Amino acid sequence: MRRTRHLIAAPAVLLSLLLAGCTADALADTSTSTGTSTAEDATTVVTDVAAGATAEEVLAANADVHEVEDAGAAAATITLDGDTASADGDADGVTVDGSTVTITAGGTYTLTGTLSDGQVVVDAGDAVVHLVLDGADLTSSTGSPLVVASAGSAVVELADGSDNALTDAAEYADADAEDAPNAALFSTADLTITGDGALTVTGSANDGITSKDGLVVESGTITVEAADDGIRGKDYLVVEGGTLDVTAGGDGLKSDEADDTAKGFVVLAGGDVAVAAEGDGVDAETDVVVTGGTLDVTAGGGSAQAASDDVSTKGVKGSASVVVGGGSVTVDASDDALHSNGIVSVTDGDLTLSSGDDGVHADAALDVTGGTVDVLTSYEGLEAEAITLAGGDVAVVASDDGVNAASSAAGSTEDAQGDWGGPQGETSGTASLTITGGTVAIDAGGDGLDANGSLTMSGGTVMVNGPTNDGNGAIDADGTPSVTGGTLVAAGSSGMAMAPGTDGQGWVSATFDTAQPAGTTLAVVAADGTVVATFTPAKDITSLVLSAAGITSGETYTVVSGATAAGDAFAGYTTGGDASGGTEVATVTAGEHTGGMGGGMGGGPGGGQAPGGGQPGTRPGADA
């Protein structure tokens, strides 16, 4: 199934700039990598991927991944010796001219020895070529040491137990030629890397490993250090196994086919991958799909560094989608940890994210239906126009909003990196935050749950340790929040506190004259003395909202400070405890809001300045 490219609505000035930047040169298919993604590369052009899509659905819509083909019976051994080489066996397809070895026929060729300054070139037309590196060390002072100029497909096998190395020139003599190589290992054909040996690749001029068609890594221990992109498959890049350690001056793993919407994707299905990139850790023109293996990314120096205004430094970026259906993903990025101009979908797997901006950002939709998402540090934890939390376990630490549903189509501005421009750009809109299941724990300096549109909850367990300043609230929605099921605790400041509507599940809202200190256990006690629940906040609070199945509207409840919790706690919450010996700090009637903005009133744009309060921070890159 092919997907149609479309434009998501963008401000007119921004859109005109994007269109003006689409020159013929930018769309031309050349052998040269598009280079490190710039901030301006994060355009609004994406492909259609349905919200909540699974990995299987996304992969089914993409081009088929090539398989290894039979190279035939011919076999030869090529011995490299300093500035020359010799061939034994079925060597009719091998020519040696000084330090240049050319393979012109299909077959299996074993390379061994050292080529101190030369090149191995495969120029075999449509034939299949299988190269076995068995203790091969190739260096070139003028270009790429290993080039597949033409072949039906190519395989590079790392012989069991062997150590191999490829080192290219710092400057290429033929860099401007048509189809000129731009990587230490370069192929114009589908390329597969396999075997149980080791390969060290040094890309001094540009990329480390590049295929102009598809690139599949099946196995091997591969270390890449590249001036620009580490490993690039233009049509697609698929990692099925092996151990990859990539250090890149540009993007780490990349696929950038922009003219075919069924291509330009990156898949991690297995293996152990570590990426340290000055640009994006993983960058796909269409989709990034993770179904297995481990991925550890540091982008732009990590979350402690300021994001660049000129270079995109996101951890994992897919223009159409980022879909995680398994595996383990750890990201430390100066910009967004996970980013898509389309959708993000997490159905399984374990994500541990540290971000200098958003933990997870999708322009359109963000769905979590399984797995774990742990945002250790961020400006905003989760951000998209439509956010659905239906399963899995989510934990967020954010200096501003924990979960922010915001609509760019409603008039919010975007910065040069394709992100919302922050508090001053957010307005009322049609964004939505829907919670139907799973667990959510939020520690936010700004709004805990922020919906610039509707906020609805029908299931799940949500604990919010919200702001301490009165310019924000633990809950902030444009309309009255609807809570019809699940368990919700929203604790924080009282100046802009909100409560759910009265036509759903029962809830209590308490405002405290004196702040309740962090670590103090509060019990909500029914009129008959039954402890309905306890909550131990992680910070000082003056407001507490609790909605749970055991609360009856119109009944009186007491909040007791200094209680004792009982049972297993989730983010400070338990369903039982002992309130004896505590101090009553509030008496409330279920269904009546006691302070703040009341039901149906928003606390203003997320993180915005309000009387008596202050904004917890400024979006990275935004004017302070």
Secondary structure, DSSP 8 states (H G I E B T S, - for coil): ----EEE----HHHHHHHHHT--HHHH---SS---S-BGGG--SEEE---TT--HHHHHHTS----------S-EEEEEEEETEEEEEES-TTEEEETTEEEE-S-EEEEEEEEESS-EEEEE-TT-EEEEEEEEEEEE-SSS-SEEEEE-SEEEEEE-TT-EEEEE--SS-TTTTSTT---EEEEESS-EEEEESSEEEEEESSSEEEEESSEEEE-S-EEEEEESS-SEEESSEEEE-SSEEEEEESS-SEEE---S-TT--EEEE-SSEEEEEESS-SEEESSEEEE-SSEEEEEETT-TTS---SSB---SEEESSEEEEEEEEEEEEESS-SEEESSEEEEEEEEEEEEESSEEEEESSEEEEEEEEEEEEE-SEEEEESEEEEEEEEEEEEESS-SEEE--GGGT--B-TTSSB--GGG--S-SEEEEEEEEEEEEEESS-SEEESEEEEE-SSEEEEE--SSTTS-SEEESS--EE-SSEEEEEE-STT-----TTSS-EEEEEEEEEE-TT--EEEEETTS-EEEEE--SS-EEEEEEE-TT--TT-EEEEEES-EEES--BTTEESEEE-TT-EEEEEEETT---STT-TT---SSTT---TT---S---TTS--
